[in-house]
């Protein structure tokens, strides 16, 4: 059973999964700014997950 404290962690885990999938989907033709944004999203998701833990 989920508690109200599990919800932010689950959301952070989903965001990290999505951010990592986005980063993985980029190929060599991705612009440097696109790659930078994807990396920033992953880092933000990791930070959110650490706070939700």
C-alpha positions in Angstrom: 0.0 0.0 0.0 1.3 3.4 -1.0 1.5 6.2 1.6 1.4 9.9 0.9 5.2 9.8 1.3 5.7 7.3 -1.5 4.0 9.5 -4.1 6.8 12.1 -4.5 9.4 9.2 -4.7 7.4 7.4 -7.3 7.0 10.6 -9.3 10.8 11.3 -9.0 11.6 7.7 -10.1 9.3 8.1 -13.2 10.9 11.4 -14.1 14.4 9.9 -13.8 13.3 7.0 -16.0 11.9 9.4 -18.6 14.9 11.7 -18.5 17.3 8.7 -18.9 15.2 7.4 -21.8 15.3 10.8 -23.5 19.1 11.0 -23.1 19.5 7.5 -24.4 17.4 8.4 -27.5 19.7 11.1 -28.6 22.2 10.3 -31.3 25.4 11.8 -32.8 23.3 14.3 -34.7 21.8 15.9 -31.6 22.8 19.5 -31.1 25.0 20.3 -28.2 22.3 22.4 -26.6 19.8 19.5 -26.8 22.3 17.2 -25.2 23.0 19.7 -22.5 19.2 20.1 -21.8 18.9 16.3 -21.6 21.8 16.0 -19.2 20.4 18.8 -17.0 17.0 17.0 -16.9 18.7 13.8 -15.7 20.7 15.7 -13.0 17.5 17.5 -11.9 15.6 14.2 -11.7 18.5 12.6 -9.7 18.4 15.5 -7.3 14.6 15.3 -6.9 14.9 11.5 -6.2 17.5 12.2 -3.6 15.2 14.7 -1.9 12.3 12.3 -2.0 14.2 9.4 -0.4 
